């Protein structure tokens, strides 16, 4: 199955661990199985500033670095344990459980989608806490 990817000028993506940047508008067709993350899915270490973001970053590294996935898996478990303990929402806890099942199955790409939901939940919870404190 062919994957078609369109990139804007300057947009980055990771393919099998290599960081690529588009020069001009670029259309790509991926003809075989590879690990691919588009620019909006890539997180830098400097952006991993909250528990959910650190979890996302560790999962992203496990996805793009299959050889080092074991070491990243230990980080994922550590971050997930801390995050689950801090969550109150049943929806967020369900997302953590779905995330954990996907990580256990080695499906890191789909686990990233669950983690993006956790980042959104975390952002809303932090904003609510700031409003309550004010």
N, C-alpha and C positions, 0 to 999 in steps of 0.2 A: 504494500500500500504506500503510495507516494504522499509525502507531507509537503505542502506548499507553504512557504514562509515569505512574507513581504516585509521588508525593512525600510524605514525612513532613512534619509541621509544622516549619518553619524550614529545610528542606533546600533547597540552592541548586542551580541548573543554569544553564548558558549556552546561549542560543539565538541563533544568528547574531551572536555577539559580545556580546550583552546578558546581564548577570548578573541572574537572577531568583531570588527567594526565596519559598518557599511559605508562606502564612499559613493554618494549619490543614492537614489532610490534603487533598491535591489530586490529582485524576486529570485527565490531559491526553491528548488525541488529536491527534497531529500529522498533518495531511492532505496535506502536500506535502514537498518536499525541503528540509531545513534542516540546519545544523550544530548538533548537540545534544551537550552533555556534562552528565551528572548530577553531583551534588555529590561523590560519591566518586571521580570521574574528574578533577576539577578540582584542579590543584596551584597553590599560591601561590608567588611568587618566593622567599619565606622558606623554603619546603619544598624547594627545589631546591638541596640542600646536598652532593650527591654526584655523581660523573660520570653515572651512569645517570639520576638524578633531573633533572639539568640537561638531559640529552638528551630526557627525557619533556617537560619544561617547554617546550623549544624546539619540539618536535613539536606539542604542544598549541596553542601560539601560532600555528603555521602552519595548523593545522586551523581555529581559530576566527577567524583573520584572513587570509582568502584573498588579499586585496589586498597584504598584506605577506609573503606566503609565500616570496618570493624571498630576502628578508633572513633570514628564519628558516631557510630551507634551508641557507644558508651556515653558520649556527650549528650546525645539525644535523650537517652533514658534519664540522665541527671537533670536536664532542663525540663523534661516532661513531668518528672516527679515533683519538682518545685512548683511548676505552673498549676498542676492539678490541685495541689494543696491550697493554692491562693484563689481558685475559682469558686464562684457562687452559683452561676447560672447552670441549669441542667443542660441547656443547649451547648454551652461551651464545654462542659464535661463530656457530653456525647461526641463533640468534635475531637476532643482529646482521645477518646476511646477509638474512634474511627481512624484517627491519625496513627495511633499505636498499632492497630491491626495492619495498616498499610506498611508501616515501617517493618513490622515483624515479617511480612511477606516480601520485603525488599522492593516494594513499589514506592520508592521515594518521590517520584514525580507527582503522583496522585496525593501523597501525603502532604506535599507542599500546598495544595489547594486547601486542605483542612487547616493547615497552619495559617494561611492568609485569613481565614475566618477568625481564628484565634487572635490574630493581630488586630483585626477590626474590633472584636469584643474588648480586647485590652485597651484600645484607644478610647472607646466609649466609656469604659469603666474608669480610666484615668481622668477623663474630662468630667465625669460625674463626681468623682472624689474631689477634684479641684473646686467645682461649684459648691459642694457641701462644705468645704473648708473655708470658702469665702464668705 
